[in-house]
Amino acid sequence: MPQLSSARIAVASTFAIHGFVSGSWAPRIPALKGDLGLDNADLGIAFAGLAVGLFLGTRLAGRPIDRIGTRLPLRAGLPLMCVALVGPALATDLVALTVAFAWLGLVSGFLDVTMNANAVAVERGYGRPILSGVHAFWSIGLLAGSAMGAGAAALGVGATAHFGLVAVVLAPVAVLATRGLLTGEAERAPIGGEAHAPLRRAWSIPVLLLGLLAFSAFAGEGSAADWSAVYMDEIVGVREGLAGAAFVAFSAGMIVLRLVGDAISGRFGPVQTVRCGGLLAAAGLALAVVAPHPLPAIAGFLLLGAGLAPVVPIAFSAAGNLDRGRAGSLLGMVVTIAYVGAVLGPLAIGLVAEAVSLRVALLLPAALALVVAALAFSVRTAAGARRDAGVTDW
């Protein structure tokens, strides 16, 4: 048990560092854009590089994880991600910025799959849900990184100095924090002494259903990140300084529910937790759209974050336990589909908002939250599921 406790702390630290780095660069985009003289179209190209990198990273992670485990890739990759953060600040033109973002995305996507596979292995050792709490540390790290980035920008600290400081401090911390990660066969230990039957095909119905569920949840998360402040500004009509309150509420709801999500899932089971979370998220966003006033809108985004909070951790837990011999490959597939949702969701909202209105467009992630509720049955292989629930075959 001491080894499991150390492994849990180590993987939670990995999530926190990954989240901090991921949150550090977003507040500095205006500075990077201005320093290089880019327009919005140029910035879109640079972000496309990031998206391509994320996609490739999630696709490349599976087989190495299944062959050599997660410890070595995490111990080498996490400090590398900290150093890769400096790349965008050193870019001298659009091509260099796009390549830097692509590299950062590739390392980030690779680590996302790897650290989730490791967390699932730790959860398997505990024999009960812990993944939601681990994901809470990513959300906390993201919020802390964003806050530091915003503070650095407000103080006039250059992006190079800011990113360099993050890299210099966090890279050695990452090396130390990952010492307690699980090793060897411990990653393949079954839940509760049992192993689920191996899947006959990698791209199977269970994988696709979990991918669609994660796609829907990530689309909702991405929509809140990209459009909540715009909605508060253009539709609700709050002052510019308060426009970010909706996303703060969303983040707070997500962090709090992820901290208690494991207890909820352990008590009611993963299927019921995901189903109720999807319904809560849909109701929250519907409230924000139907009542475009500050308090209901902020409350609606708070409920959206709370409802979506346990969905992705449970979906990843279910994917990692479909076939523990190929946990990396199966997780990689589900994470890849999820990232597509994070990209396409906000993009679809922008297109619908341009054609109709932003209020109507925000009904899309509300509808996808209902998809989450409808697909809740697909998480039956997650930790905490009943052993007699028919989870061994599809």
N, C-alpha and C positions, 0 to 999 in steps of 0.2 A: 504493500500500500504506500510506503514512503516513496517508492519509485514512481507510482502513479501520480501522487501529489506533486512531485517535482516536475513530472512531464506535463501535468495540467497547467502549472505556473509557467512553464517554458513556452508552451504553445499559446497560452493567453498573452504572454509578452510578445510573441511573434505577431499575433493579430494586432496588438496595440501599436507596435512599431510600423507595421504595414499600413495601418490606418493613418498614423501620424504623417508618414511620407506622402500618402495619397491625398491627404487634406492640405498639405503644405503649399502645393503649386497653384491651386485654383485661385486664391486671392491675389496672386502675382501676375495673372494673365494680362490685366490692363497694362502693367509695367512692361512685360515682355512684348506686347503688341506695340506699345508706343516706342520702345527702344529700337525696334526693328522696322518701324514705319509700315506696319501691316494694316490691311483693311479687314473687314469681316469675312470676306471670301477667302483671303489668305489664312485667316485664323481657322476657318473651317477645314482647309487643307491640312493644317498642322494637327487638328483634332482627329482628322481621318487617319493620320499616321498613328496616333495613339490608339484608336479603335482597332486598326489592323494589328498593331503590336499585341494588344490585349487578346485578340482572337487567336493569333499564332501561339502566344504563350500558353493559353489554356489547352490548345490542341497538342502542343509538344510535351506537356507535363506527364501525361498518363503512363506511357510505357516505361520511362526511366523510374518513376515512382514504384511501379509494380515490380521492377527488376532489382533495384538497389534500395528501396525504401525511401522515406522522406527526410531522415535526419541529415544526411550529407547535403542534399539539395537545399534544405532550409538553412543550414549553417553557412553554406557558401553564398546562397542567393540573397539572403536578407541584407547582409552588409553591401552586397553589390547593388541592391535596389537603393540603398541610402546614397551611395556614390552616384548612381544614375540620375538622381534628382538634380545634380549640378548641371547636367547636360543642357537642358533648355536655357539655363541662364547664360551659358557660354556660347550659345548659337549666334552666328553673325548674319544669317539670312534665313529666308523661309525654308530652303532645302535643309539646312543644318537643324533648324528647329523641328521640322517634321521628322527627321531621322532621330533626333534626340527623344522626341515624344514616342516614336515607334519603339525605340530601345527600352525606354522606361515602361511602356505598356507591356512589352514582351516579358520583361522580368517580373512585373507586377502580376500579370496573368498567370505565369508559370508558378509563382509563389502562392497565388490564391488557391489553385488546385492543390498544391503540395501541403499547405498548412491546414486546409480543410481535411485532407486525407489523414494527416497526423492527428488532428482533433477527433476525427471519427474513431481512430484506433485507440486513443485515450478513453473516449466515451465507451468503447467496447469493453475496455478493461474495468471501468466502473460498473458497467451493466445497468446504467440508468442515464437519462438525458443530462448532458452538460454542455452541448454545443451552443445553445442559445446564450448562455453566460459567456462563453468564449467569444462569440460574435459581438457581445456587448462591449468587449474591450476594443474591438476594431472600431465600433461607433464612437467610443470615448476617444480613442486615438485620432480618429478623423476630425472630431470636433476640436480637440486640442491643437492639432496641426493647422486647421483652418483659422483658429483664433490667433495662433502665433503668426501666421501669414498675414492676417488682417492687421495685427498690431505692428508687424515689421513695415508693412506698406504705409500705415498711418504715421510712423516715425521717420519715414523717408529712407529706411535701410534698403540698399540695393538688393536685387534678386540674387546676384552672385554671392554676396556676403551672407544673405539669409540661408540660401540653399547649402552653401559651404559649411555654415555653422551646424545645420541639421545633420549633414553627412559626417562631419568630424566628431560630433557628439554621439550620434546614434549608431554608426558603424561598429565601433568597439562595444557599445552596449548590446548590440545584436549578437555579437560573438559570445559574449558572456551569458546573455539571456537564453541562448539556445543549447547550453551545455546539458540541460536536464531532459532534452527530448528523448522519446522512446527510441530504442535501438532494436534491430534485428527482428526476430520472430515475434516479439512483443506486439508489433504493429499488426500482426495477422491473427492475434488471439480472438476467438469467437465471443459473441455476446452471450453471457449467462451460460457458457459451456456449450452452446449450440451454434451451428453454422447454417446459414440459409443455403438452399440448393443453388449451385452455380447456374448462371444464365446460359442458354444455348447460343445466343447471339448477342454481340455487344450493342448494336443498334436495335433494341427490342422495344416492345410496347411499354414495359415499365420505365425504361430510360427516357423514352419520348414523352411519356406522361409527366414524369418528374421534371423534364426539361421545360415543358410547356407551363407547368406550375411555377417553376423558378423564373421563366421568361415573364410571366404575368406579374410576379412580385417585383422583379427588377425594373420592369417598365413603370410600375407605380412609384418605386423609390426614385428612379431617374426623373420622372415627371415632377415630383415634389421638389427635387433639387433644382431643376432647370426652370420651372414655371410658377412655383408658389409665390415668389417675390413679384413676378410680372403680374400675376393675377391680383395680388393685393394692391399693386400700384395702379393698374389700368382699370380693373373692374370694381374692386372694393373702394379704391380712392383714398388710401391712407397716405400719410406723408412718406417721402422717400426713405427717411431714416427708420421707419417702422415696417417697411415692406418685407424685411427679412424675418419678421416675427413669426410668420407662418412656418418657415423652414426650421426656425429654432424650436417651435412647438412640435413639429414633425420629428425632429432629431431627439428631443426630450422624451416624447412618447415611445420612440423606438428603443432608446437606451434603457428606460425604466422597465419596459415589458421584456426586453431581452435579459435583464438581470433577474427577473422572476419567471421567465419563460420555461426554464427547465422544471421548476416546481409545478407549474401549471400542466406541462406536458406529462410529467410523471404522475400527476393526480388524475388527469382526465384522458390521457393518451394522445399521441401525436395527431391522429385523424381528427378528433374533436377539436383539438387546439387549432389546427390549420383551418378547419371549416369555420369555426367561430371567428378566427382572425380575419379571414377573407370577408365575412359578412360585416364585421366591425369596420374594416377598412372601406368597404363600399358605402356603408352608411355615413361614415365620417366625411368622405369626399362629396357625397351627395348633399350633406348638410352645408358644406362650404359653397357648393354651387347654387343650391336653392336659396340660401340666405346670404347674399353677398354683402355682409356687414362685418366689421372688424372682429368682434368677439365670436360669432358663429363660425366665421371663416377660420380663425385661429384654432378654435376648438375642433373643427372638422379636420384640419391637417394634423392636429394632435392625435385624433382617433385613427387617422390613416396610418400614421407612424406606429401607433400601438398595435393596430391590427396586423400590419405587415411584419412586425418585428420577429415573431417566431417562425414565419413561413420558410424563409431561406435556410436557416440552420436545420430545421427539421427535414426539409427537402434534401439537403446535402447529406444529412445523417442517413436518410433512407437510401440515397444513391450509393454511398460508401458501404452499405451493408447488403446490397443486392448480391454481390459476389466478392468476398473479401480478398480473393486471389487477384482480382482485377479492379480493386477499389479506385486506384489512380485513374485508370482509363475511363471507368464509368463516371466518376466524379468530373473528369475533364470534359466529357460530353455534356453533362448537365450544366456545368459552369459556363461552357461555351454558349449554349443556348440561352442561358440567363443573361450573359453579356449582350447578346443580340437584342434582347428585350430592353436592356438599359439604353441602347443606342436608338432603336426603332421607336420606342415609346415616346420620348420627348420629340423626336422628329415628326411622328404622326400628329402629335398635339399641335405642333407648329403649323403643319399643313392644313389641318381642320380649322384651327383658329384663324388662319388667313382666309379660308374659304367661307367660314360661317361666323364663329365667334369663339373666344377663349373659354367662355362658360360651357358651351356645348362640347368643346374639345376635351375638357377635363372630365367629361362623362366616360371617355375611353378608359382611363385607368380605373374608374369606378366599375366599369363593366368587366375589366380584367380581374379585379378583386373578386367579383362573383365567379369568374372562371377558377380562381384559386379555391374558393369554397366548394365548387363542383368537383374539383379534382383532388379533394382532400384524401379520398380513399387510396390514392397512389402512394402515400407516405407510410404504408403499413409496415415497411421494413425498418423504419426509424427506431432508434433506441426508445424503450418504454412501451413499445407495442406489445400486445398480448401474444404469447407464444401459440395460442390456439386460434389465432385470427386468420389462419390460412396464408401466412406470409412466405411460405417456403416455395411456392410455385405460382406461376402466372399462366 
